[in-house]
Amino acid sequence: MHKLFNTYNFTNFSITKGNGSYLFDNKGKKYLDFSAGVAVNALGYNHSIINRSIKDQLKTGIMHLSGSQLHKYKTDLANILSKNSNKGDVFYSNSGAESIETAMKIARSVGSKNKKTQIISMTSSFHGRTLGALSLGHNKNYKSNIGPIPGDVIFCNFNDSKDLKKKINPKKTIAIIIEFVQGDGGVNICTKEFAKTIDDICKKFKILLIADEIQAGVGRTGKMFAYKNYSVSPDIITMAKGLGSGIPIGATIIKNTISKNFNIGFHGSTYGGGMLQTRIAYNVFNFINQKPFLTAVLEKSKILKLGLMKIKNEHEDKIKEVRILGLICGLEFHEKNYALKIFNTLMKKSLITTIVQGNTIRITPPLTVSKKEIKEGLKIIASSLSL
């Protein structure tokens, strides 16, 4: 019995510790984690980078500084984020939803000069659960029974260039926002052709491109940002999740041509850019942003893909499609509610995954997962489908 607000389908066990790609419950049972805290724990559990960063921070005696107070990691992290993305300026917050709110606020402010307030988002999109972020998300279930949601958002069919061209209104549209790999929507992967259409339209009509990198960023696709799989250069980039590898931090990167037009006091965040968060994020980003590490992510992705495709071929009556880019993967099933059944079976067999839209199981192991652990997970999936 607990007094938690009942907004989750809580597990019937309690986690007590973690190490590498594994979690352990209060009864000592060991779980292979192919969820990584919803793609947050990029370096898994008990990683030396995180542990050392926390110990080093404790030596300073500082847990919090105000947003206006500079410190080494606030500036160092901003510099590497900028250098490795769109060369923009960085605003820190606490979460992905807050980084989206920042991007949305900036876009609407830019558009206000010409009375352009419309933002185009995608079907099956998810950008957070605050009211502003919900307006950009497509799932109606998240927006029911809470009254009016901020408006002037329209939805384009994902990967549908014809639909996008119809939806664009040069006199109204100020921004297009996209997850190049949709997470909550079922691991839907943007096509090269659709990305090019978006880029061409944004350049032609001076529309802002907002790349939501909250789940698929920080090495998850084998590149530091998912948009780098495409020939685009976003005006605004939102980040969170894997950036802190377990420590809450959000970041919004805004191209200087946009950020230079804003004044002091336009926006703020009490805990944004704290010394502990930015120290950890700086060390995590630098650790992941190495060619050998990213190459290893792609190598492990190949093993996971080949294994899942083999399972699909053996269970074509059950599995509709396998979608994967790097170490974010969607396993979609034919039968309605079958994903929930498999999710529960996998959990009983000590494999943790995530259930998402479209009757799909999402797989997002720590980026540090070993090839052996991937093969272990594949065996569990195969045996679960054979029941």
N, C-alpha and C positions, 0 to 999 in steps of 0.2 A: 504494500500500500504506500502511495506517495502523494504529494500535493503538487505535482507538476501539472501545468496547464496542458490539457489533453489535445495537443495539436499534432502529435506524432503517434504512429503505431509503434509504441516502445517494444524493445526486445524483452524476452522473458528471462534474461540473464544480465548480469552487471559486469562490465569490463573493469579489470583491476590493473593491468599492465600491458606493455607492448614492447616488442623488440624486432627490429628489421621489418619484415612484411607480415609479422604475426601479432595477434592480440590474444590475451588470456583472460578468461572470466573468473568470477569469484569461486568457482568450483575447480579451477585449474585446467579447464578445457582450452585447447589451443585452436585458434582460427586463422586461416590464411586470408588476408585482407585484400580483396580485389575491388575495394571501394575507396580506400585511403581517405576516409572521412569526407566523402563526396569530392574526391580529387583535390583535397587540401594537403594531405601529408605526403608531399612530393618526395621527401627523403625518408619516408617510412617512420619508424619509431625508434627512439633511443639513439638517434644519429649523433655522431661526435661533433658535427658542425653546429647543431642546435644546442647540445649540451655545453660545448665550450663557449658559445656566444652568451648563453645565460650566465655562466660562471663569471665571464669577463665583465658582463654588465653589472652583476652584483658588487663587484669590486669598486664601481664608481659611486655606489650609494644612491644612485638616481633611478627612479622608476618613471617619473613624469616631468616633462618640461612643457611650457606653453608653446603654442604654435609659432609665436614670433621669435622664440629663442633658438638660435642656431647651434648645431653641434655636428661633429664630424660625420656621423652616419646619415643624418638627414640630407646633407649635401652630397656625400659620396654616393648614396643610393640613387638620388635624383640624377646625378651625372651619368651613372652607368645605364639607368633606364632610358635616359634621353639618347645617349650615344648608340644604344642598340635598338632604337625604335625609329621614331619620326623626328628626332632632334628637338623635341618640344620641352616645355616646362612642366614640372610635376607638382600635383596637389595630392597630399596624403589624407586618407580617411581610415575608417575602421573595417570596412567591408566592401563586398562587391556591389551591393545595393546602393551604398553611399557613393561609390565611384560612378555608378550609373546616374544617380541624382545630380552629381557634379557635371557630368557630360551633358545631360539634358538641360540643366540650368544655363550652361554656357551656350549651347546651341540656340536655345530660345532667346537669350540675350542678344546674340549676334543677329538673329533674324528679326528682332524687334525693330531694328532701324529701318527695315523695309517692309514691316508688318508681315513677315514670313514666320509662321509658327508651326507649320505642319511637319511632323516627323514620320517617316516611313519605316516600319518594322516588318518582320517576317512572320509568316505562319509557322507554328510550332516553336516560336521563340520563347525564351525565358530570360529575364534580366533582373530579377529580384522581387522582393515582396513588400517593399514600401509602396505607398500609393502612387508616387511618380513612376517608379520602376514597373509597377503592375500595369500601368497604362501602355507600356512598351511590350509587355508580354502577351502572347496570344491565347494562352489557356484560360478559358472562361471560368473554369472551376475555381481558380485562384482569385477571381474577381466577383464572386457571387455574394449576395447578402451583405454588402458593405457600403452600399450607397454609391453616389457618383464618383467615378474615377476621372482624374484629369484627362482632358480630351485632346483633340486635334492630332490623333495618331491613326494612321491607316495601315492596313496590312497587305503586303505583297506575298503572293505564293512563292515559297522558298524555291530557288533554282529555276524560276520562271521569268526569263528576260522580257518576254512579250507583255506579261502582266505588269512588270515594273515600269516599262515604257508607258503603259496606259495610266498607271497610278501617279506618275510624276507630274507635278504642276509647278512650273518654274516661278510662278508668282506667289505660291504658297509654301512649297517644300523647302525647308531649311536643312534637313539632315536625313540621312539613311543610316540606320543602325543594324548591324548584323553580327551574329556569332558565325564565324566561318566554319566552325564545327558546333552544331547545336547539341547541348548536353541534355537538358531536361526534356527536350523535344524528341529524343530518341536516337541521338548520335547521327544526325543528318549532316552530310558533308557537302560543303559548297563546291559547285563545279567551277572549273577554270573559266568557262564561257560566261557563267553568271557573274563571277567576280570582275571580269573584264567589262561587262555591261554596266555594272555598278560604278566602276572606276571612270568609264567614259562619260556616263551621265553626270557624275559629280563634278568632273572637270568642265564639261560643257556648260552646265547651268550654275556653277559655283555653289554646289550643295556640299555640305559637310559630310564626310564619311566617318562614322563612329564604329570602331572595331571593339566588340566585347570579347576581351581575352581573359575573362575571369576564370573560366574553367579550362580552356584549351591552351592557355598561355604558359609561360615558364617551362618550356621544354616538353610539354605533354605530347605534342605531335612530332617530336624529333627536331623541331626548330624552336627558338626562344619565344616566338609569337606565331600563332596559327596563321595570321595573315601573310607571313613570310613564305607560305606555300603558294602564294599568288602574287601577281605583279601589281600590287596596290600599295598606296602610302596613306594610311588613315590620318585624318586631321586630329582626331581624338581617340585615345586608346584607354580602355578601362581594365583594371587588373585587381586581383585579390587572391583568394584561395592558396594556390601553390607558392605564391610569392613569399609567404611567411612560413610555409610548411608546418602549420599548426598554430602559429601565433597570429592573431587577428591584425590584418593590415590591408588597406585598399589604396590604390593609386590611380590617378587619372593623368594621362600625359597629353598635353595640349600643344599643338604646333605654335611656334613663336609668333607667326603672323596673326594668330588669333589671341594668344595670351597677352601680348603686349598692349592690347586695347582695353584691358581691365584694370580697375583701380583697387587700391587697398581697401579692405572691408567688404568686397563683393561676396566673398564666401569664407567659410571657416569650419574647423573641426577640432573639438576640445582635445581629443586623444590622437588626432592625426599626426603622424611623423614623430611619434615618441622614440626615445633613444633605444629602448629594448627592441621594439618592432623593427626599426630601420636597421639596427645592427644585425639582427637575425636575417632579415630580408636581403641585405647587402651580401652577407656571406653565402646564403642559399643561392642567390642569383649567380654569383661568381662561380660557385661550385658546379652548378648545372650548365652554365654558359661556357663549356669547354668542348671542343670537337670530339674527343674520345667519349665523353659522357653522352652527348647527343647521338653519336654514331651507335653507341650501345643501346640507346632507346629504340632506334630504328631496327637494329638487329633482333632485339627482343620482340618488337612488333611483328616482324616476319614470322617468328616462331609461333606467336599467339594467333596470327592470321591463318597460317597453314594448318595449325591444329584445329581451329574453329571451322575452317572450310572442310576439313576431313570429317568432323563431327556433323556438319550440315549435310554433306553428301550421304552420310549414313542415316540421317534423320530428316530427309527432305519433306516428309509428311508433317513434321513438327516445326522445323526452322524455315522461316520465310527468307531471311536475308542476314548476312553478316556485313556490318559496316565498321571500318577501322581506319584510323590515321594515327600513327604513332602508338601511344598506349592509352588511347581512348577508343572504346569499342562498343558497338551496339549489337545485340543478338536478338533479332525480332522473330516472333513466333506467329504461326498462322492462327491458331485457335484463341479465341477471346479468353482472357484471364489466365492463359497458360503460363505467362511470364510470372505471375504471382505464385502459381503452384511450383514452378522451378526455383524461383527465388527462395521460397520456404524450404524446399528440398535441399538446395545448396547450403543453406544456413544450418540445417540439421547435420549435413555432412562436413561442417566446419569450413565452408567457403563463404565469405561475405561479399556480396555484390550490391547493386543498386537497381531498384525497379523504377522505370521512367515511362513516359508517354509512349503510345503506339504499341502496347503489348511487348515491350522491349526490356531486356536486362542490360544494364550498362556495366562495363568493366573498366575500371580506372585504378590499377594497382599502383603502389608507389613506383616512382621512376627508377628506384634502386632495386626493384624486384629482380631476382636472379632468374636465369634461364631454367634452372632446375625447378624453381617455384612456379614458373609459368606452366611447365609440363605437369607439375603436381595439380595445379588448378584445372588444367585441361582434362586430366583423368577424372576429377571429381564431376566436372560438367558432363563428360561422356557417360559416366555411370549413372548420373541422375536422369539423363534422358532415356536411358535404357530401362528404367523402372516401369 
